[in-house]
Amino acid sequence: MNIAELKLVASAIVAKQKGVLAADESNPTIRKRFDSIQVESTEENRRRYREILFTADGIERHIGGVILFDETLRQSTRDGIPFPQLLSSRGIIPGIKVDRGAKALALYPGEMVTEGLDGLRERLAEYKQLGARFAKWRAVVEIDERDIPSAFGIRANAHALARYAALCQEVGLVPIVEPEVLMDGAHDIDRCEAVTAQVLEAVFAELDAHCVVFEGMLLKPNMVIAGKKCERQASVQEVAVATIRCLKRYVPTAVPGIVFLSGGQSAKDATDHLNAMNAVGPQPWEVSFSYGRALQAPVLAAWQGQERNAAAAQNALLTRCQLNGLARGGKYSRSMESAT
Ligand code: 13P
């Protein structure tokens, strides 16, 4: 294993002012996103949409890496430049989602485990050949009013994440380890913190047992936040304090970067929360973003599947990238939202 190379890639992804664009929606997920703007999910529409994202001028100042889906990794620009090559030429590191989705965990009703380990070693080798330099695997943990998640559900997901991360490092890809505690549900911020703590503790125990080198990986966690249906929504400051407290307890400082998912927060909230965590820094790791919806929702709204809106869509992406770039340094304020 070339640890120096892994460290270099991991650090480059979370360089100052930079984060990750998660554009790795599976075909069923991108279909949902396209449905919201009445655009048909054809292979060409998916290709064109991703081309608009990846060719947006200026995003390279704030995007260190892009996560692609299998189909997208194999697609090209209109001029025939493969997307991984296009991104690399712009100084953006291409990555690949390699999990095959969360499925029901047998005999544990209401819980899920992520599939995709069988044949993963061979798939990773191919992805590397196609130009990927990092990978992502998402585990999903739901919270209910009673006893979900179970300790076993957490352990099963942590184990799969660690198997994946070890395979990535073996082949020379930086693993992004994503244990997502969902913000669906009515739980309060305290319960989210307690579950996130259990999850992170289990994940790092498994990563350690699998000999994963912490310096050569990135963590993509949820923020500690109240469930969407909870009556009392925590303030931006409360979210920042609880999230950093929880991470400091369970994430080794050898990990170079934390890249948060947005998980259904609005674009503005996701930026505000990231900013608040960096404003009280420095933290022991780079504190950055790997947003899907929080970067792309305004892009989809501007695009509407219309070619004449392509430039407006690219502007919407650049705006979110710039604001999150500022939040990386604790220099964002909500008042900038209309000004840019
Ligand atoms: P969201 O930011 O939309 O949660 O997506 C991030 C992601 O990659 C989920 O796996």
Residues whose N, C-alpha, C, O or C-beta is under 5 A from the ligand:
A	BS01	13P	A22 R138 L261 S262 G263 G264 S290 Y291 G292 R293 A294
